[in-house]
Amino acid sequence: MNSFFNLERAAEFDTQLTDVIQRLQQSTVQLQSGRGSMGSGVIWNADGLILTNAHVVRGRAIIALIGNRQLEARVIRKDESLDLAALVVNARNLPEATIAPSLNLRVGEMVIAVGNPAGLHNAVNLGIIHTVAPPQSASPWIQADVRLAPGYSGGPLATLAGQVLGINSMIVDGRAFAISTEAIDRFLASQSEQPRLGAMLQPVVLAQGRKPIRGWVITDLTPNSPAAGQLLIGDVVLGINDRPFLQHRDLADWLKLAKPGDQWQVTVLRGDRQLQRNLILDRKTEGREAA
């Protein structure tokens, strides 16, 4: 009887692991750049932000999704010292990865790596965590005993629950070295010429009908900013460019994809009226504003 239940649990684990791997494969892209240079990337945002290694990107880049759909990618930031590159593609509703901090990782914890070695699309390998850099360390590496090969570079290192902890970058002494999500967050936050709205914002969830609506209430405005000319304190921002917020982090992600000079159509709730306001993003300056 015990053997039967153990086999049943093993079969259940196999099914769950297969489902997790399929989700990771959906959010992993094959990247071709330069003269036959192949690698991998992770869909960081559903509206077209792709993260990969800097050493994978050499000139014009083409990404291939599951199903061999191909898109041309534009590099928006590259840091050779961190071996990170951020790309954007003109697409929406992509299967974005679930991102998680690496701070709670434990040595010996099992992890999954996905990549595109030797032209194979979305190969998978399992291993365990070997060591993790301490918080705020100058070294952003997660080391894992995972067997990787060229082509895994830029792909995700994830938990058994499918949460991406880092991006695989290199192999040293048989161990995989991945760049932690904390280092990636710092890389994205340091993007030059970050755009801004010029508003202090607080997340809210409105109960309208059966479906809750996510939004951002404006608590303060920066003088002479894009938002100051069009929005009011107390307005609730419901969406940007006809896109509602599926999750609150969407606003920060869309700002990462934008650049100064972009025009945004902002949907706001003012009292009981829903309005559209057009504004042009400018450069973010030092200060307390959240967006």
C-alpha positions in Angstrom: 0.0 0.0 0.0 2.8 2.4 0.9 4.5 1.7 -2.4 1.3 2.5 -4.2 1.0 5.9 -2.6 4.7 6.6 -3.2 4.3 5.9 -6.9 1.2 8.0 -6.9 3.0 10.9 -5.3 5.9 10.5 -7.8 3.5 10.6 -10.7 1.9 13.7 -9.3 5.3 15.4 -8.9 6.2 14.5 -12.5 3.0 16.0 -13.8 3.5 19.2 -11.8 7.2 19.5 -12.8 6.2 19.1 -16.5 3.7 21.8 -16.2 6.2 24.2 -14.6 8.8 23.4 -17.3 6.3 24.1 -20.0 5.5 27.5 -18.5 9.2 28.3 -18.3 9.7 27.3 -21.9 6.8 29.6 -22.9 8.6 32.6 -21.4 12.1 31.6 -22.7 13.1 32.9 -26.2 15.7 31.8 -28.6 17.9 34.7 -29.6 20.0 35.0 -32.8 22.4 37.9 -33.1 25.3 38.7 -35.4 26.8 35.9 -37.5 25.0 32.9 -36.3 25.4 33.8 -32.6 22.7 31.9 -30.7 21.5 32.2 -27.1 18.5 32.6 -25.0 16.4 35.3 -23.3 13.7 35.7 -20.8 10.4 37.5 -21.4 10.5 39.9 -18.4 7.4 41.8 -19.3 4.3 40.9 -21.4 4.6 44.0 -23.4 7.9 43.2 -25.0 10.8 43.5 -22.5 13.4 40.7 -23.0 16.4 40.2 -20.7 19.5 38.3 -21.8 23.3 38.4 -21.5 25.3 41.2 -23.1 27.7 38.7 -24.6 24.8 37.1 -26.5 23.8 40.4 -28.3 26.0 41.3 -31.2 24.3 43.8 -33.5 20.8 43.1 -34.8 18.8 40.6 -32.8 16.0 38.2 -33.8 14.1 36.3 -31.2 12.0 33.2 -31.7 9.1 32.3 -29.4 7.5 28.9 -28.9 5.9 28.0 -32.2 8.8 29.6 -34.2 7.1 33.1 -34.2 10.0 35.5 -34.9 10.3 39.1 -33.9 13.0 41.7 -34.4 14.4 43.1 -31.1 15.9 46.5 -30.3 18.6 46.8 -27.6 17.7 49.5 -25.1 20.4 49.0 -22.6 23.6 46.9 -22.3 26.1 46.5 -19.5 29.2 44.5 -20.4 30.5 44.4 -16.8 27.2 42.8 -15.5 26.8 40.8 -18.7 23.2 42.0 -19.1 21.2 43.4 -22.0 17.6 44.6 -22.2 15.8 44.3 -25.5 12.3 45.3 -26.6 10.1 43.8 -29.3 6.9 45.2 -30.8 4.5 42.8 -29.3 1.9 42.6 -26.5 0.5 39.9 -24.3 3.7 37.8 -24.3 4.0 35.0 -21.8 6.1 36.8 -19.2 8.1 35.0 -16.6 7.3 34.9 -12.9 10.1 36.7 -11.2 11.2 36.0 -7.6 14.0 37.3 -5.3 17.0 35.0 -4.8 17.5 36.2 -1.2 15.7 33.1 0.3 17.6 30.6 -1.8 19.2 27.8 0.2 22.2 25.7 -0.7 21.0 22.3 -2.0 17.7 23.6 -3.3 16.7 22.2 -6.7 16.6 24.5 -9.7 15.7 24.4 -13.4 17.6 25.8 -16.3 16.1 26.4 -19.7 18.1 27.3 -22.8 18.8 26.8 -26.5 22.0 24.8 -26.9 23.3 23.6 -30.3 20.2 25.0 -32.1 17.8 23.0 -29.9 14.8 25.0 -28.8 14.1 25.1 -25.1 16.2 22.4 -23.7 15.9 21.8 -19.9 18.3 20.7 -17.1 17.9 20.2 -13.4 20.5 20.7 -10.6 21.0 22.2 -7.2 22.2 25.5 -5.7 25.9 25.4 -4.9 26.2 28.9 -3.3 24.5 32.2 -3.3 26.1 35.7 -3.1 25.1 37.6 0.1 22.6 40.5 -0.3 24.1 43.7 -1.8 27.3 41.8 -2.7 29.4 43.3 -5.4 29.3 39.8 -6.9 25.8 39.1 -8.3 26.3 35.4 -9.0 24.2 32.4 -8.1 26.2 29.2 -8.5 24.4 26.0 -9.3 25.5 22.5 -10.1 23.6 22.4 -13.4 25.0 20.9 -16.5 24.8 23.7 -19.2 26.2 24.2 -22.7 26.7 27.2 -25.0 23.2 28.4 -25.9 21.9 28.3 -22.4 23.4 31.8 -21.9 20.6 34.4 -21.3 18.1 31.7 -20.3 16.4 31.4 -16.9 17.5 29.7 -13.7 14.2 29.0 -11.8 12.8 27.2 -8.8 10.7 24.0 -9.0 7.7 26.3 -8.8 8.8 28.1 -12.0 9.9 31.4 -10.4 12.9 32.9 -12.2 15.8 33.6 -9.8 18.4 34.7 -12.3 19.7 34.6 -15.8 22.4 32.0 -16.7 25.6 33.7 -17.9 28.6 31.3 -17.9 30.0 28.0 -16.9 33.0 27.8 -14.5 34.6 24.6 -13.3 31.5 22.7 -14.3 29.1 25.0 -12.4 26.5 27.4 -13.9 26.8 31.0 -12.9 23.5 33.0 -13.0 23.0 36.7 -12.5 20.6 37.2 -9.6 17.2 39.0 -10.0 18.4 41.6 -7.5 21.3 42.5 -9.8 18.9 42.6 -12.7 16.6 45.0 -10.8 19.5 47.3 -10.2 20.5 47.1 -13.8 16.9 48.1 -15.0 16.6 50.8 -12.3 19.8 52.5 -13.5 18.7 52.8 -17.1 19.9 56.1 -18.4 17.3 58.8 -19.4 14.5 57.2 -17.4 11.2 58.8 -18.2 8.7 60.0 -15.6 5.1 61.1 -15.0 6.0 63.3 -12.1 3.5 61.9 -9.6 3.5 60.3 -6.2 1.3 57.2 -6.4 -0.3 54.6 -4.2 -1.8 51.3 -5.4 -5.5 50.8 -5.0 -8.0 48.2 -5.9 -11.5 49.4 -6.8 -14.6 47.3 -6.5 -16.6 48.0 -9.6 -19.0 45.3 -10.6 -17.8 41.7 -10.2 -14.2 42.2 -11.2 -11.8 44.2 -9.1 -10.0 47.0 -10.9 -6.3 47.8 -10.1 -5.2 51.4 -10.2 -2.9 54.1 -8.8 -4.2 57.0 -6.8 -2.3 60.3 -7.2 -1.2 61.6 -3.8 1.1 64.4 -4.9 2.3 66.1 -8.1 5.8 67.4 -9.1 5.6 71.0 -10.3 6.3 71.5 -14.0 6.1 67.7 -14.6 4.1 65.9 -17.3 1.4 64.8 -14.8 1.1 68.3 -13.2 -0.4 69.8 -16.4 -3.0 67.1 -17.0 -3.7 65.2 -13.7 -5.0 66.1 -10.3 -4.3 64.9 -6.8 -7.0 62.3 -6.1 -7.2 61.1 -9.7 -7.0 57.3 -10.0 -4.9 56.1 -12.9 -6.6 53.1 -14.4 -4.5 52.4 -17.5 -2.1 53.6 -20.1 -2.6 53.7 -23.9 -5.9 51.7 -23.6 -4.2 49.0 -21.5 -5.6 48.4 -18.0 -3.3 47.3 -15.2 -3.5 43.5 -14.9 -1.1 43.9 -11.9 0.2 46.9 -10.2 3.8 46.4 -11.3 2.7 47.0 -14.9 3.1 50.8 -14.5 6.8 50.4 -13.5 7.4 47.9 -16.2 5.8 50.2 -18.9 8.0 53.1 -17.7 11.1 50.9 -18.1 10.0 50.3 -21.7 9.3 54.0 -22.4 11.7 56.8 -23.1 11.5 60.6 -22.6 9.4 62.2 -25.4 6.9 59.3 -25.6 3.3 60.4 -25.5 1.0 58.5 -23.1 -2.8 58.5 -23.1 -3.7 58.1 -19.5 -7.1 56.8 -18.4 -8.1 58.3 -15.0 -11.1 58.1 -12.7 -12.0 61.6 -11.4 -14.9 61.4 -9.1 -17.4 59.3 -10.9 -16.1 60.3 -14.4 -13.6 58.4 -16.5 -11.4 60.7 -18.5 -8.5 60.5 -21.0 -5.5 62.7 -20.6 -2.6 63.0 -23.0 0.9 63.8 -21.7 4.5 63.6 -22.9 7.0 61.9 -20.6 10.2 63.8 -19.7 13.4 62.8 -18.0 13.4 61.5 -14.5 15.3 63.6 -12.0 16.5 62.9 -8.4 13.7 63.1 -6.0 10.8 61.4 -4.2 8.5 60.8 -7.0 7.4 57.2 -7.6 6.9 57.6 -11.3 
